[in-house]
């Protein structure tokens, strides 16, 4: 009789692309996983893998076994999804991955909007998890999370980009008295030069390596902007707070600062379309693209972004 654990270990090893990633996903050590695969080979009396250069590839027999395993475990997953769809929303928990380059307050706003669509007793439960884009993409492939929100699109064929928004990025700052008196007379093209003349060119920026930081660097270079970087952070919300506290000025996507703009704690300078567009995606596993809860969350993502983008 086949040991289904051994077959599942083999299936996940092939699907994930190797023992290292599979062992991490399965929460077993690499030697233990390799040992289980060896036991399966001995039971089947065939070789499942062959060495090609530095990589292991499936043998002909291994490919046949994997084909059956894929059908078996994908059918099992389909059964799970069918049953899950029958579970009342109140018993569902949705795991939302958020890139550490995205303002978490923005995603909380999306989740809040999503939950308000349901009666309090029937609302799904939500767990929000942060990490790098690469880590979240891996978790989404293995369905450890249901969706992710990221500054990069999902590239894997196992994943589906549900929505993309292009967010205007403008200059945000508090109003210096001199700048306030001139604000109405400033054309968009003169905003940055006026700030430079008034000596307000102290910048707060995201940490090096962030996509938004790269966009800011490119804009600085293209427009010969000057100034001192007085604060940089890998926490987007801290940039907003630094602007409010007059530590410096910044370029920020407008969907990250709606309340600050509404309450006039800071002001936005620039064209309505923004100096440039910052893109944000929400993605899911292809196996979940028909899931009503996942699609409801993606729709909320779009609904929250739309009015903020059109300001």
HELIX and SHEET records of a PDB file:
HELIX    1   1 UNK A    4  UNK A   16  1                                  13    
HELIX    2   2 UNK A   19  UNK A   26  1                                   8    
HELIX    3   3 UNK A   30  UNK A   44  1                                  15    
HELIX    4   4 UNK A   60  UNK A   86  1                                  27    
HELIX    5   5 UNK A   89  UNK A   91  5                                   3    
HELIX    6   6 UNK A  104  UNK A  115  1                                  12    
HELIX    7   7 UNK A  120  UNK A  122  5                                   3    
HELIX    8   8 UNK A  133  UNK A  141  1                                   9    
HELIX    9   9 UNK A  177  UNK A  182  1                                   6    
HELIX   10  10 UNK A  183  UNK A  185  5                                   3    
HELIX   11  11 UNK A  188  UNK A  190  5                                   3    
HELIX   12  12 UNK A  191  UNK A  197  1                                   7    
HELIX   13  13 UNK A  211  UNK A  223  1                                  13    
HELIX   14  14 UNK A  236  UNK A  244  1                                   9    
HELIX   15  15 UNK A  254  UNK A  256  5                                   3    
HELIX   16  16 UNK A  258  UNK A  262  1                                   5    
HELIX   17  17 UNK A  286  UNK A  288  5                                   3    
HELIX   18  18 UNK A  292  UNK A  309  1                                  18    
SHEET    1   A 2 UNK A  49  UNK A  52  0                                        
SHEET    2   A 2 UNK A  55  UNK A  58 -1                                        
SHEET    1   B 6 UNK A 125  UNK A 131  0                                        
SHEET    2   B 6 UNK A  93  UNK A  99  1                                        
SHEET    3   B 6 UNK A 147  UNK A 150  1                                        
SHEET    4   B 6 UNK A 276  UNK A 285 -1                                        
SHEET    5   B 6 UNK A 159  UNK A 173 -1                                        
SHEET    6   B 6 UNK A 250  UNK A 253 -1                                        
SHEET    1   C 6 UNK A 125  UNK A 131  0                                        
SHEET    2   C 6 UNK A  93  UNK A  99  1                                        
SHEET    3   C 6 UNK A 147  UNK A 150  1                                        
SHEET    4   C 6 UNK A 276  UNK A 285 -1                                        
SHEET    5   C 6 UNK A 159  UNK A 173 -1                                        
SHEET    6   C 6 UNK A 267  UNK A 269 -1                                        
SHEET    1   D 2 UNK A 202  UNK A 206  0                                        
SHEET    2   D 2 UNK A 228  UNK A 233  1                                        
END                                                                             
